[in-house]
Amino acid sequence: MFQHDWYHEINGALLGIPTSYYGDTEFAATNEISDGERAILEDFEDDLPAEMRNDAPVDFTFGDLNLRQRQRLAINLLNEAGYTLENGRLVNATTSDEVVLEFVSSNPMAVQYLLAYDQRLERIGISLKLTRMDPAASQRMILDYAFDLTTAPWRPQSTPGIFENLFWHSSQVNGRGFGLAGLDNPAVDAAIALINSSRDWGQTISATRALDRILRASYVAIPMWHRSDAFIAHDARLSFPDDFDANFLPAESWWWSSTKKE
């Protein structure tokens, strides 16, 4: 129900629509699965979503569906899970409890961006409770898993491993780390272990692409947008060196240009 194209338009196309957990990098899964990826995934084939049996990775933004089609799909999936619509509200078919999702954050911009999402959820009978509090209190609630929805920046690094373990490994769930999605998936753990133990770059790429495929097919997060660039305000007399590495920005990466006027 999240309308990526709407956010893309209101931000002047500055926020891209995500297609992968790894953006447009070499770690993003492609439409052709490699032998290395297949070797990682085949041991867990029975436990992985049926959608992963295709070479093309899952489109987790449902970009080919309009809003009405997404709404119909969402209601069908919720019905299969034991929920039903009664008087315009989504309720548990067994307990008759209404579905209310609590979003917890200390970021006022995050709350603002979710106002449109709230309207979309209302179309399928779900209430979204937007809870904004101070950073310390919200962080405590998040670490205690006292929330239904929250936001977190996902910034994959040029050398994968650390962030993958923090966000997606089963050792980080249940208050033991930053695994906010509560993901406990042996295939994910195996892919991350291979990322951290790979002996060559090709194996690293295969393991990361396999992880990308699993995450996209598991629908463990709602990817809101993607940015492949960043804007930096600086003095006009400063310049980047010719061999500047965009993945890092230490102080020594700035050069004073004597050819520029004050």
Residue pairs with C-beta under 8 A, 6 or more apart in sequence:
1 67
1 70
1 71
1 74
1 117
1 120
1 121
1 123
1 124
2 61
2 117
2 120
2 222
2 224
3 67
3 116
3 117
3 120
4 17
4 18
4 61
4 63
4 224
4 225
5 17
5 63
6 116
7 15
7 113
7 116
7 224
7 225
8 15
8 16
8 17
8 225
11 225
14 227
15 225
15 226
15 227
16 225
16 226
16 227
16 228
17 61
17 63
17 225
17 226
18 60
18 61
18 223
18 224
18 225
18 226
19 28
19 59
19 61
19 226
20 28
20 29
20 57
20 212
20 216
21 28
21 154
21 156
21 211
21 212
21 215
21 216
21 223
22 28
22 156
22 208
22 212
23 156
23 226
23 228
24 228
25 156
26 205
27 156
27 160
27 205
27 208
27 209
27 212
28 209
28 212
29 37
29 57
29 209
29 210
29 212
29 213
29 216
30 57
30 209
31 55
31 56
31 57
32 55
33 55
33 213
34 206
34 209
36 202
36 203
36 205
36 206
36 207
36 210
37 206
37 209
37 210
37 213
39 206
40 190
40 191
40 194
40 206
40 207
40 210
41 48
41 52
41 187
41 210
41 213
41 214
43 187
43 190
44 186
44 187
44 190
45 53
47 185
47 186
47 187
48 187
48 214
48 217
49 58
49 217
49 218
51 58
51 217
52 58
52 213
52 214
52 217
57 212
57 213
57 216
57 217
58 213
58 216
58 217
59 216
60 216
60 217
60 219
60 223
61 223
62 70
62 73
65 73
67 120
71 123
71 124
74 124
75 85
75 124
78 84
78 90
78 124
82 92
82 93
82 94
83 90
83 91
83 92
83 93
83 99
84 90
84 91
84 93
85 91
85 124
85 125
86 96
88 125
89 98
89 99
89 125
89 127
90 98
90 99
90 124
90 125
90 126
91 97
91 98
91 99
91 125
92 99
98 127
99 125
99 126
99 127
100 126
100 127
100 128
100 129
101 121
101 126
101 127
101 128
101 129
101 148
101 149
102 129
102 131
102 147
102 148
102 149
103 111
103 114
103 128
103 129
103 130
103 131
103 147
103 148
103 149
103 150
104 131
104 133
104 138
104 141
104 142
104 146
104 147
104 149
104 150
105 111
105 131
105 132
105 138
105 150
105 151
106 132
106 133
106 134
106 135
106 137
106 138
106 139
107 151
108 132
110 151
111 130
111 132
113 224
114 128
114 130
114 149
115 130
117 128
118 128
118 130
121 127
121 128
122 128
128 149
131 138
131 147
132 138
133 141
138 150
141 147
142 150
142 180
143 175
144 175
145 174
145 175
145 182
150 180
151 224
152 167
152 178
152 180
154 163
154 167
154 221
154 223
155 163
156 163
156 164
157 163
157 247
158 247
160 195
160 204
160 208
161 192
161 195
161 196
164 192
164 195
164 208
164 211
165 171
165 172
165 192
165 196
166 172
166 177
166 178
166 179
167 178
167 179
167 180
167 181
168 179
168 181
168 183
168 188
168 192
168 211
168 215
168 220
169 177
169 179
169 188
169 189
169 192
170 179
170 183
170 184
170 185
170 186
170 188
170 189
171 177
171 179
172 178
172 179
173 179
173 182
173 183
173 184
174 182
181 220
181 221
183 218
183 220
185 214
185 218
187 214
188 211
188 214
188 215
188 218
191 207
191 208
191 210
191 211
191 214
192 207
192 211
194 203
194 207
194 210
195 204
195 207
195 208
195 211
198 204
198 207
215 221
232 249
234 254
236 260
236 261
236 262
237 256
237 257
237 260
237 261
237 262
238 254
238 255
238 256
238 257
239 254
239 255
239 256
239 257
239 260
240 253
240 254
240 255
241 253
241 255
244 253
245 253
